[in-house]
Structure formats: structure tokens, C-alpha cells
Amino acid sequence: MRTTIEVADIFRAAGRDYRAAHAGHLSLDQLKVMSAIETCRTAALGGHVEACSDCGHQRIAYNSCRNRHCPRCQGAAARAWLEAQQANLLPVGYFHVVFTLPTEVADIAFHNKALAYDLLFKAASQTMLTIAADPKHLGARIGITAVLHTWGSAMTHHPHIHMIVPGGGLTPDGEWISSRPAFLLPVRVLGALFRRLFLTRLLELHGAGKLAFFGKMAGFHNHRAFVRHLAPVRRKRWVVYAKPPFAGPEAVLAYLSRYTHRVAISNSRLLGFDGSEVTFRYKDYRRKGAERQQVMTLAANEFIRRFLLHTLPRGFHRIRHYGLLAGSVCKDCLAQARELLGLMPTSQEPATDETADQCPPCPCCGGTMVIIETFAPWCQPRAPPNVRPSTRESVHDRA
């Protein structure tokens, strides 16, 4: 029986009042996210009945919403994505690079999510590819897997890009060149180019009248006011952080499994909910050691508001690949890299969905569970037959 608090519990208890209090101020995408989380794995979405082929134990399984913002639906999506990416790993060191927007620019991005987040991807990826291709640095074309996160640990708006980059690349002559063991590219050089590329294109978007501003930022429609706002940001150092390389391909996959399909807050971080306030764990990165782990309590309405800050625009891709890993050239580039690294070519067998569709094992005897009935949304399954334990038949016998 489930005993932990979930985001869905908070939305079901406080969602109706939140929608009423913010009527007319919630986007359609935000309303859809709320509805999906509230109905996830409930009778509202329908489901099926599973039975053990050995002991006959039955259980009801309701359908998931499969919304990418739902904390309960990301596990299966992450596993499927990781299985597909495993074949793309190379036997080299992998680096973790993070590009972060300053607060002054993040405020602009909040009102222009689709444009600003897309620009963040483009500026960060172009920065990495440009500096890596420079003969003064690596002199090669690298591969990048980039993931967008829009939140800090306390669910505040904090857009940044996480990149996983193999330590090396293909030279213009078609050779493989490896980076230094603990160094990929200079972060100060990356930060300077990232700042220039982002601000230049942001000003172009403003000049084309494509940026929107509301509330206290409404005055930024004026070009001079907008340029004045960005003036201090031009002189500020933009933070690009490069972590040491991972221990190996397994560590890369473990990292990706935690980051690729993460949402603003996981259910495991929730500590309590009394109907009006939510308590959860978060990290205060200004502190060190054991003091970094902190506990925060928010009113349910504020918790929902912060969660919905991170609703992505419809159709927006938050995982993207560049360079050697770009979709159009990935297969050929990886094959060339493997050949240069002395690896055997990998088999390209099509993935099957058998494991994805398998039911979890029987909780009573560990046997195989099979689906014996499905039911439509808002319907309930039929009651199980009234059979005494001593004469209970197996599922296969009843069939």
C-alpha cells in the first residue's frame, strides 16, 4: 500500500482552488499538466486487470498519463531512452558541462520560454562546437547531448543546460583526437563566447518585435530601456561549469538516467502535506557539507505555482543532440569514431517493446502476471469470481 506523499496528492487536494483563484491567468498547457497529474493512474484514464499465472493473484493497474511533467511517468520514459542511447557511447572519458543564464536574462526568458530556451540551446551548442573546432584548443568536431532544466532545487526559475560531451572528436582530416584526461575546453573562453552569442541574438529578437514583456518588465518594449537593462550583464562573467570526467560509460548512463527525464521536483523529495502546506527537501548550494541539505515548507498554492513555472511550451524538445551526435550524421560519425578507436561495429538490431509491456512480477509468489481484462476511462473492472482458495484454478486453467 502506498504511504508516501506525491505531487498528484497535492494537485488533487488544492488544484481546484488554485484554478479558481488564478482563472484566466493559467495557460492551456499548464491546465493540461494539472489535469494529467491529477488523473494519472486513476480510474479516470482506464486500466487493466492483471492475474498471476501461478497463484491466481489479481490486481488492478490504472493507466498513466504519460505527461512529461508528471513525476510518476518519467521512469519508464527514461529507461526506454537510455536503452536507445547506450549504443552511442564511446570508450572515452565523458565531461559534464553546464551553461547557466544570469538572473537578469532568466527573467526575460520566463516571459518568452519558447524563443529564449531555444536560443539557450543554440548559443550553448554553438559555443561548444566553435571552441572545440579551434586548433588552439581541441581542433575537432565533438558530440553533445544537451538537456534543458528550468528549475533550481527549490523550484525557482533557473534555466540552464546540462551537456554530456565525449572527451575527443573527429579532426578535419578524419582522425580521432582525444582531449586531455581531466580537461576539455577553457571555461572562461566558453563563457565569453556564450555571452556574446546569446546577447547578440537576444537583441535581434527584440529588434524584430518577437519578445513579450509583462508587469514590471513592460517597459522593456522600449529598445533603449531594454539595452540599459542588459548593459550590466555584458560586463558580468557568465558561468560555464565543467565537471571532471565520469568514471566510465556506466557512470554516464547513471547520470543520464537522473537528469534526462527529471521534472521540477520528484515525489521522493516530498516530506509531508497536511492539506494546506507542503514540506520538502532541497539543496542550498550556497552552503557546504551537511548544511547543504535543507527543508522548506510552502503553502500548497505556492507549491503549485512554482511547479507550473516549469511547464514547457507544447512540442518543445528538452533533449537535443549536436555535432557528432546530431541525428542526420550520428550513425556514420559514430561508426567512423569506433573504427578509429579500434572497436568492433555494434549490431543494429531493432529494439523490441516486449520488456516495456511486461507487467511487474506477482507480489505474492513472483510469478508472471498477465492481462486478463481491460476497462475504459471512468469505468471499473468486474469483480473477481467468488472462488474458494482450496479450489482456485490457475489463469491458464480458467482460459
C-alpha positions as CSV (number, residue, x, y, z in Angstrom):
1,M,0.0,0.0,0.0
2,R,1.3,3.5,-0.9
3,T,2.3,5.6,2.1
4,T,4.4,8.3,0.6
5,I,3.3,11.8,-0.5
6,E,3.1,12.5,-4.2
7,V,2.7,15.7,-6.3
8,A,-0.6,14.2,-7.5
9,D,-1.9,14.3,-4.0
10,I,-1.2,18.0,-3.6
11,F,-2.8,18.8,-7.0
12,R,-5.9,16.7,-6.2
13,A,-6.4,18.4,-2.9
14,A,-5.5,22.0,-3.8
15,G,-5.8,22.1,-7.6
16,R,-9.4,23.1,-7.8
17,D,-9.0,26.1,-5.5
18,Y,-5.8,27.1,-7.3
19,R,-7.5,27.1,-10.7
20,A,-10.4,29.1,-9.3
21,A,-8.0,31.7,-7.8
22,H,-6.0,32.0,-11.0
23,A,-8.8,31.8,-13.5
24,G,-7.8,33.5,-16.7
25,H,-4.1,33.6,-15.8
26,L,-3.2,29.9,-16.4
27,S,-2.1,28.8,-19.9
28,L,-3.8,25.9,-21.6
29,D,-0.5,23.9,-21.3
30,Q,-0.5,24.5,-17.5
31,L,-4.1,23.4,-17.2
32,K,-3.4,20.2,-19.2
33,V,-0.4,19.5,-16.9
34,M,-2.6,19.8,-13.8
35,S,-5.3,17.6,-15.2
36,A,-2.8,15.0,-16.3
37,I,-1.1,14.7,-12.9
38,E,-4.4,14.7,-11.1
39,T,-5.8,11.8,-13.2
40,C,-2.6,9.8,-13.6
41,R,-3.1,6.2,-12.6
42,T,-6.7,6.6,-11.6
43,A,-10.0,5.2,-13.0
44,A,-10.3,8.4,-15.0
45,L,-7.8,7.1,-17.5
46,G,-9.0,3.5,-17.5
47,G,-6.7,0.5,-17.0
48,H,-6.5,-3.3,-16.9
49,V,-6.6,-6.3,-14.5
50,E,-3.6,-8.5,-14.2
51,A,-3.6,-12.0,-12.8
52,C,-0.7,-14.3,-11.8
53,S,-0.4,-17.4,-14.0
54,D,0.9,-19.4,-11.0
55,C,-1.2,-18.5,-7.9
56,G,-4.1,-16.6,-9.5
57,H,-3.5,-13.4,-7.5
58,Q,-5.2,-10.4,-9.2
59,R,-4.5,-6.7,-9.1
60,I,-5.8,-3.6,-10.8
61,A,-3.4,-1.3,-12.8
62,Y,-4.7,2.1,-13.9
63,N,-3.2,3.8,-17.0
64,S,-0.6,6.5,-16.6
65,C,-1.0,10.0,-18.1
66,R,2.4,9.9,-19.9
67,N,2.7,13.6,-19.5
68,R,6.4,14.7,-19.5
69,H,5.9,16.9,-16.4
70,C,4.4,14.1,-14.3
71,P,6.8,12.7,-11.7
72,R,5.3,9.2,-11.8
73,C,5.6,8.8,-15.6
74,Q,9.3,9.6,-16.2
75,G,10.8,6.3,-15.0
76,A,9.7,4.2,-17.9
77,A,10.4,7.0,-20.4
78,A,14.0,7.4,-19.1
79,R,14.6,3.7,-19.2
80,A,13.5,3.4,-22.9
81,W,15.6,6.5,-23.8
82,L,18.7,5.1,-22.1
83,E,18.4,1.8,-23.9
84,A,18.4,3.7,-27.2
85,Q,21.4,5.8,-26.2
86,Q,23.6,3.0,-24.8
87,A,24.7,2.1,-28.3
88,N,26.0,5.6,-28.8
89,L,28.6,5.5,-26.0
90,L,32.3,5.5,-26.9
91,P,35.1,4.1,-24.7
92,V,36.4,7.6,-23.8
93,G,36.1,9.9,-20.9
94,Y,32.9,12.0,-20.8
95,F,32.6,15.5,-19.4
96,H,29.7,17.3,-17.8
97,V,29.3,20.9,-18.9
98,V,26.7,23.3,-17.6
99,F,25.6,26.7,-19.2
100,T,23.6,29.0,-16.9
101,L,21.7,32.2,-17.7
102,P,22.2,35.2,-15.4
103,T,19.2,36.3,-13.3
104,E,18.6,39.4,-15.4
105,V,18.3,37.3,-18.6
106,A,16.4,34.5,-16.9
107,D,13.7,37.0,-16.1
108,I,13.3,37.8,-19.8
109,A,13.4,34.1,-20.7
110,F,10.5,33.4,-18.3
111,H,8.1,35.6,-20.4
112,N,9.5,34.2,-23.7
113,K,10.0,30.5,-23.0
114,A,9.9,29.0,-26.5
115,L,12.3,31.6,-28.0
116,A,14.6,32.1,-25.1
117,Y,15.0,28.4,-24.3
118,D,15.7,27.6,-28.0
119,L,18.2,30.4,-28.0
120,L,19.9,28.9,-24.9
121,F,20.3,25.6,-26.7
122,K,21.6,27.2,-29.9
123,A,24.1,29.6,-28.1
124,A,25.4,26.9,-25.8
125,S,25.9,24.3,-28.5
126,Q,27.5,26.7,-31.0
127,T,29.8,27.9,-28.2
128,M,31.0,24.3,-27.6
129,L,31.3,23.4,-31.2
130,T,33.2,26.6,-32.1
131,I,35.7,26.5,-29.3
132,A,36.3,22.7,-29.8
133,A,36.9,23.2,-33.5
134,D,39.5,25.8,-32.9
135,P,43.1,24.4,-33.4
136,K,44.3,26.3,-30.4
137,H,42.1,24.1,-28.2
138,L,40.9,20.7,-29.4
139,G,40.7,21.2,-33.2
140,A,38.0,18.6,-33.7
141,R,34.2,18.2,-34.1
142,I,32.8,16.9,-30.9
143,G,29.5,15.3,-29.9
144,I,27.0,16.8,-27.5
145,T,23.9,15.6,-25.7
146,A,22.2,18.6,-24.1
147,V,19.3,18.6,-21.6
148,L,17.3,21.7,-20.5
149,H,16.5,22.2,-16.9
150,T,14.5,25.3,-15.9
151,W,14.5,24.9,-12.1
152,G,16.6,25.3,-9.0
153,S,16.4,22.8,-6.2
154,A,13.7,25.0,-4.5
155,M,11.7,25.0,-7.8
156,T,12.5,28.6,-8.6
157,H,13.1,29.7,-12.2
158,H,16.7,28.9,-13.0
159,P,17.2,27.9,-16.7
160,H,20.4,26.1,-17.6
161,I,21.7,23.5,-20.0
162,H,23.4,20.2,-18.9
163,M,25.7,18.8,-21.5
164,I,27.4,15.4,-21.7
165,V,30.4,15.6,-24.1
166,P,32.8,12.8,-25.0
167,G,36.4,13.7,-24.4
168,G,37.5,13.9,-28.0
169,G,36.3,14.3,-31.6
170,L,37.0,13.9,-35.3
171,T,39.5,16.2,-36.9
172,P,39.0,17.8,-40.4
173,D,41.4,15.1,-41.7
174,G,39.1,12.3,-40.4
175,E,41.2,11.3,-37.5
176,W,40.2,10.9,-33.8
177,I,41.8,13.2,-31.3
178,S,41.4,12.8,-27.6
179,S,41.2,15.6,-25.1
180,R,43.4,15.8,-22.0
181,P,42.3,13.3,-19.3
182,A,40.9,16.0,-16.9
183,F,40.4,19.0,-19.2
184,L,38.1,19.5,-22.2
185,L,37.9,23.3,-23.0
186,P,38.7,26.5,-21.1
187,V,35.5,27.6,-19.2
188,R,36.3,31.3,-19.3
189,V,36.6,31.3,-23.1
190,L,33.4,29.3,-23.3
191,G,31.6,31.8,-21.0
192,A,32.7,34.8,-23.0
193,L,31.6,33.4,-26.4
194,F,28.3,32.1,-24.9
195,R,27.6,35.6,-23.5
196,R,28.3,37.3,-26.9
197,L,26.3,34.8,-28.9
198,F,23.2,34.8,-26.6
199,L,23.0,38.6,-26.1
200,T,23.6,39.3,-29.8
201,R,20.7,37.1,-30.9
202,L,18.5,38.3,-28.0
203,L,18.9,41.9,-29.2
204,E,18.0,40.7,-32.7
205,L,14.8,39.1,-31.4
206,H,13.9,42.3,-29.6
207,G,14.6,44.3,-32.7
208,A,12.3,42.1,-34.7
209,G,9.5,42.6,-32.1
210,K,9.3,38.9,-31.1
211,L,9.8,39.3,-27.4
212,A,6.9,39.9,-25.0
213,F,7.1,41.7,-21.6
214,F,4.5,41.9,-18.8
215,G,4.1,43.5,-15.4
216,K,7.2,45.3,-14.1
217,M,9.0,44.4,-17.3
218,A,6.5,46.0,-19.7
219,G,8.8,49.0,-20.2
220,F,11.4,46.8,-21.9
221,H,9.4,47.0,-25.1
222,N,11.3,50.3,-25.5
223,H,14.6,49.4,-27.1
224,R,16.7,51.9,-25.0
225,A,15.3,50.6,-21.8
226,F,16.0,47.0,-22.9
227,V,19.6,47.8,-23.8
228,R,20.1,49.6,-20.5
229,H,18.8,46.5,-18.7
230,L,21.4,44.3,-20.5
231,A,24.3,46.7,-20.0
232,P,25.5,45.3,-16.6
233,V,25.0,41.7,-18.0
234,R,27.5,42.4,-20.8
235,R,30.2,43.1,-18.2
236,K,29.3,40.2,-15.9
237,R,31.1,36.9,-16.2
238,W,28.7,34.2,-17.5
239,V,29.2,31.0,-15.6
240,V,30.1,27.9,-17.5
241,Y,30.9,24.9,-15.3
242,A,32.8,21.8,-16.4
243,K,32.9,18.9,-14.0
244,P,35.6,16.2,-14.0
245,P,35.1,13.4,-16.5
246,F,32.9,10.4,-15.5
247,A,34.5,7.1,-14.4
248,G,33.2,5.3,-17.4
249,P,30.3,4.6,-19.7
250,E,28.2,3.1,-16.9
251,A,28.6,6.3,-14.9
252,V,27.5,8.3,-17.9
253,L,24.3,6.2,-18.2
254,A,23.7,6.5,-14.4
255,Y,24.0,10.3,-14.7
256,L,21.7,10.5,-17.7
257,S,19.1,8.4,-16.0
258,R,18.9,11.0,-13.3
259,Y,18.9,14.1,-15.5
260,T,17.3,13.5,-18.9
261,H,13.7,13.0,-17.7
262,R,13.8,14.8,-14.4
263,V,10.9,17.2,-13.5
264,A,10.9,20.2,-11.2
265,I,10.5,18.0,-8.1
266,S,10.4,14.3,-7.6
267,N,8.0,12.5,-5.2
268,S,10.9,11.2,-3.2
269,R,11.7,14.8,-2.0
270,L,8.3,15.4,-0.5
271,L,8.2,15.0,3.3
272,G,4.7,16.0,4.2
273,F,1.4,17.5,3.2
274,D,-1.3,18.5,5.7
275,G,-3.8,19.8,3.2
276,S,-2.6,23.4,3.2
277,E,1.2,23.3,3.4
278,V,3.8,21.1,1.7
279,T,7.2,20.3,3.2
280,F,10.0,19.0,1.0
281,R,13.8,18.6,0.9
282,Y,16.0,20.9,-1.2
283,K,19.7,21.8,-1.6
284,D,21.1,25.2,-0.7
285,Y,24.1,25.4,-3.0
286,R,25.4,28.4,-1.0
287,R,26.2,26.1,1.9
288,K,28.6,23.2,2.1
289,G,28.7,19.8,3.7
290,A,25.8,18.5,5.7
291,E,24.2,22.0,5.8
292,R,23.5,21.9,2.1
293,Q,20.5,19.7,2.7
294,Q,17.7,21.9,3.8
295,V,13.9,21.6,4.4
296,M,11.3,24.1,3.1
297,T,7.6,24.4,3.8
298,L,5.4,26.2,1.3
299,A,1.7,26.9,1.1
300,A,0.0,24.5,-1.3
301,N,-0.9,27.3,-3.7
302,E,2.8,28.5,-3.8
303,F,4.0,24.9,-4.3
304,I,1.7,24.5,-7.3
305,R,2.7,27.9,-8.7
306,R,6.4,27.0,-8.5
307,F,5.8,23.6,-10.1
308,L,3.8,25.2,-13.0
309,L,6.6,27.7,-13.7
310,H,8.4,24.9,-15.4
311,T,5.7,23.9,-17.9
312,L,7.4,23.7,-21.3
313,P,5.8,25.1,-24.4
314,R,3.9,22.5,-26.4
315,G,6.2,20.5,-28.8
316,F,9.4,21.9,-27.3
317,H,12.3,19.4,-27.3
318,R,14.2,19.5,-24.0
319,I,16.8,16.8,-25.0
320,R,18.9,17.6,-28.1
321,H,22.0,16.3,-29.8
322,Y,24.7,18.2,-31.7
323,G,27.9,17.7,-33.6
324,L,28.8,14.0,-34.0
325,L,25.6,13.0,-32.2
326,A,23.2,15.1,-34.4
327,G,20.5,12.8,-35.8
328,S,21.4,13.2,-39.5
329,V,25.1,12.2,-39.1
330,C,25.1,10.3,-35.8
331,K,25.3,6.8,-37.3
332,D,28.1,7.5,-39.8
333,C,30.1,9.6,-37.3
334,L,29.9,7.0,-34.5
335,A,30.9,4.2,-36.9
336,Q,33.9,6.2,-38.0
337,A,34.9,7.0,-34.4
338,R,34.6,3.4,-33.4
339,E,36.7,2.3,-36.3
340,L,39.4,4.9,-35.3
341,L,39.2,3.8,-31.7
342,G,39.6,0.1,-32.7
343,L,36.2,-1.0,-31.7
344,M,34.1,-3.7,-33.4
345,P,30.9,-2.3,-35.1
346,T,27.8,-2.7,-32.9
347,S,24.8,-4.7,-34.1
348,Q,21.9,-2.6,-35.3
349,E,19.1,-4.9,-34.2
350,P,15.8,-3.2,-33.8
351,A,14.6,-2.7,-30.3
352,T,11.6,-4.6,-29.2
353,D,8.8,-3.4,-26.9
354,E,8.5,-6.7,-25.0
355,T,10.2,-5.6,-21.8
356,A,8.4,-2.3,-21.9
357,D,5.0,-4.0,-22.0
358,Q,5.8,-6.7,-19.4
359,C,3.8,-6.5,-16.1
360,P,5.8,-6.4,-12.8
361,P,6.0,-9.9,-11.2
362,C,3.4,-11.2,-8.8
363,P,3.8,-9.7,-5.3
364,C,2.7,-13.0,-3.7
365,C,4.8,-15.6,-5.5
366,G,7.0,-13.8,-8.0
367,G,5.1,-15.4,-10.9
368,T,4.3,-13.9,-14.3
369,M,1.4,-11.5,-14.4
370,V,-0.8,-11.5,-17.5
371,I,-3.5,-9.1,-18.5
372,I,-7.0,-10.7,-18.3
373,E,-9.2,-7.7,-18.7
374,T,-9.1,-4.0,-19.8
375,F,-11.6,-1.3,-18.9
376,A,-12.3,2.1,-20.4
377,P,-11.8,5.5,-18.7
378,W,-14.2,6.2,-15.7
379,C,-15.1,2.5,-15.7
380,Q,-14.4,-0.1,-13.0
381,P,-13.3,-3.7,-13.7
382,R,-15.6,-6.6,-13.0
383,A,-15.5,-8.1,-9.5
384,P,-13.3,-11.2,-9.3
385,P,-15.1,-14.5,-9.3
386,N,-16.1,-16.0,-6.0
387,V,-13.8,-19.0,-5.9
388,R,-12.7,-20.7,-2.6
389,P,-8.9,-20.8,-2.2
390,S,-8.9,-24.6,-2.0
391,T,-10.4,-25.0,-5.4
392,R,-8.9,-21.9,-7.1
393,E,-7.8,-22.6,-10.7
394,S,-4.8,-21.1,-12.4
395,V,-5.3,-18.4,-15.0
396,H,-4.4,-20.8,-17.8
397,D,-6.9,-23.4,-16.5
398,R,-9.7,-20.8,-16.5
399,A,-8.8,-19.9,-20.0
